[in-house]
Amino acid sequence: MMTNSENKQIKFHMITIENLVPENHFLRKLNRLADFSFIREETKAFYCHNNGRPCIDPVVLVKYLLIGFLYGIESERRLEQEIQVNMAYRWFLGLDLDERVPDHSTLSQNRRRRFRSKELYRTLFLQIVRQCMEKGLVDGKLIVTDSTHVKANASRQSEHVVEVEKAACGYLSKLDEYEQVERTRLENAGKLPHKEPVARRETTPKIISKRVSRTDPEAGFYKRKGKPEGMHYLSHQSLDTANGIIVDVYTTPGNVTDATPYVERIDAIHQTLGFAIESAGADSGYDISLVHQQMQERGIRFYTPINHEKPNYKSSFTRSDFTYESETDTFQCPGGKGLPLKRLQRNEYGVYREYRAEKSNCQICPFKNACLTGSFPSRRLQVNIFEAAVKKNHDAGGSAGHREALRLRQIWCEGSFAAQKARHNLKRLLRRGLEAAEEHCLLSATALNLKRMVNCLE
């Protein structure tokens, strides 16, 4: 004999899926605001239209993935199970009560094969950003940037140390250009003798020790004070502070410095979204002289805390003890002697004007022991050619605009990372490789943008 509860379970009902999803449900609001129809156009080249079995609508597949990132469901197997029983998820995908939910392996194989390396996820991200722009949620007045670590799917036991050639910094070619321009300026002003440009001599590659993982060789070893150590990727994100919409996502291995891709991504925002950035804010990790210079050239006000890491002077006299005379372009030392401009110096991190005292003056100076260090026979001072741009931005420190930019950076960047890690799958990766990591970070950012779109407009 059946119990009352069992009788209720097999009772015949006349009901539709529309009756089961509340009018104020988040997915109903999202469906009213966001247009995903562009996905069909973006993916039509991946399908054959005149033979084969009927395919699953690519819009359904992308929405399927987005549900996982909107609701923090990491496993695709579990995602299939949740969609099977959740009426709101079914309604969002356009699946009726009696329709079969696409198998998780269908989603996995389409993601790995059909859509791989096709820029679909970046297109999805950018199209949602453009829809936010059309709705007035992005104004471009202040863009704030930061990065967060995402744990790679790599075993700590698989890590090993290898000897590799040190990769050249990405901005070296840019420094070459600045060096040549500055040299030409100084030669034309008669401050340096003319020197024919010569190709840089090939040097012996520098070999360094690097920790890598056998399970995910593309991940980078991440080790920063107060942060978890191990194999990670970095998700570099830029947000518009009007409503916290993420306007750019870029993923690198965990051992790449924050400032390395920064200016390139600022340019990418302008090129892909078409708006001019008025101001930009970042933390002290971006307080790099070349970044200050390039941002000034683009007409962007750049707000960042001052990086207080200073050179380790072994001399008792620092540059502040020397007086600069702009008329003669020389420095006066505490002993009253001049340090004229001698040459343009270049290293891996910047280009410097080098001022140097005469050896004969330094050898008889009463401050010799306090001023000279090491084996140098005379005192030298190096001035970064980007110093004016750095000073201009640092002089804004403490102003109302500077304080507000840094406050908004902390609110939006830190807040977004916390939300993504807690609710949108950004804490760790399940797949391996840089390409998979970027897709994951783009989907997480898209999910957060969709939530903010709904929160702002509904």
Secondary structure, DSSP 8 states (H G I E B T S, - for coil): ---HHHHHHT------HHHHS-TT-HHHHHHHH---THHHHHHGGGS-SSSSS----HHHHHHHHHHHHHTT---HHHHHHHHHH-HHHHHHHT--TTS----HHHHHHIIIIISTTTTHHHHHHHHHHHHHHHTT----SEEEEEEEEEE-S--GGGEEEEEEE----TTHHHHHHHHHHHHHHHHHTTSS--------------EEEEEEESS-TTSEEE--TTS--EEEEEEEEEEETTTTEEEEEEEEETTS-TTTTHHHHHHHHHHHH-----EEE--GGG--HHHHHHHHHTT-EEE-----------SS--GGGSEEETTTTEEE-TTS-EEEEEEEEE-SS-EEEEEE--HHHHHT-TTHHHH--TT-SS-EEEEETTHHHHHHHHHTTTSHHHHHHHHHHIIIIIHHHHHHHHHSS-SB-SS-SHHHHHHHHHHHHHHHHHHHHHHHH-
